[in-house]
Amino acid sequence: MTAILSSVGMLVGLLFASEKATATLDEILYSGMKVTISPNFLTAVIIVVIASIVWEVVCHNYRKTLI
């Protein structure tokens, strides 16, 4: 559960930071410049969230078989 929350929190933080950086660059430096997050990074975050959910389920089921 911790991995899911941290992955989602990191994604939201990075999206906010990229929007803020774009707004700052528009005001100060150059209006045509844009800061974006790579689609590959977003894919990696989605894979991590799915893997952490699967890991939680597998560990929970494995723990039940040991008891």
C-alpha positions as CSV (number, residue, x, y, z in Angstrom):
1,M,0.0,0.0,0.0
2,T,2.9,2.3,0.7
3,A,4.3,1.9,-2.8
4,I,1.0,2.8,-4.3
5,L,0.6,5.9,-2.2
6,S,4.2,7.0,-2.8
7,S,3.9,6.4,-6.6
8,V,0.7,8.4,-6.9
9,G,2.1,11.2,-4.7
10,M,5.2,11.4,-6.7
11,L,3.3,11.6,-10.0
12,V,1.0,14.4,-8.7
13,G,4.0,16.2,-7.3
14,L,5.9,16.0,-10.6
15,L,2.8,17.1,-12.6
16,F,2.4,20.1,-10.3
17,A,6.1,20.9,-10.6
18,S,6.1,20.7,-14.4
19,E,3.1,23.0,-14.6
20,K,4.7,25.5,-12.2
21,A,8.0,25.4,-14.2
22,T,6.2,26.0,-17.4
23,A,4.3,29.0,-16.0
24,T,7.6,30.4,-14.6
25,L,9.4,30.0,-17.8
26,D,6.5,31.7,-19.7
27,E,6.7,34.7,-17.4
28,I,10.5,35.1,-17.1
29,L,12.3,33.5,-20.0
30,Y,10.5,32.6,-23.1
31,S,6.8,32.0,-23.8
32,G,7.4,29.1,-26.3
33,M,9.2,26.9,-23.8
34,K,7.3,24.1,-22.1
35,V,8.2,21.5,-19.5
36,T,6.6,18.2,-19.9
37,I,6.9,14.7,-18.4
38,S,7.9,11.9,-20.8
39,P,5.1,9.4,-21.7
40,N,7.7,6.7,-20.9
41,F,7.9,8.0,-17.3
42,L,4.1,7.9,-17.0
43,T,4.1,4.4,-18.3
44,A,6.7,3.4,-15.8
45,V,4.7,4.8,-12.9
46,I,1.6,3.0,-14.0
47,I,3.6,-0.3,-14.2
48,V,5.0,0.3,-10.7
49,V,1.5,0.9,-9.3
50,I,0.1,-2.3,-11.0
51,A,3.2,-4.3,-9.8
52,S,2.8,-3.1,-6.2
53,I,-0.9,-4.1,-6.2
54,V,0.0,-7.5,-7.5
55,W,2.8,-7.8,-5.0
56,E,0.4,-6.9,-2.1
57,V,-2.1,-9.6,-3.2
58,V,0.6,-12.3,-3.7
59,C,2.2,-11.5,-0.3
60,H,-1.2,-11.5,1.4
61,N,-2.2,-14.9,-0.2
62,Y,1.2,-16.4,0.6
63,R,1.0,-15.3,4.3
64,K,-2.4,-17.1,4.5
65,T,-0.9,-20.4,3.3
66,L,1.9,-20.2,5.9
67,I,-0.5,-19.9,8.8
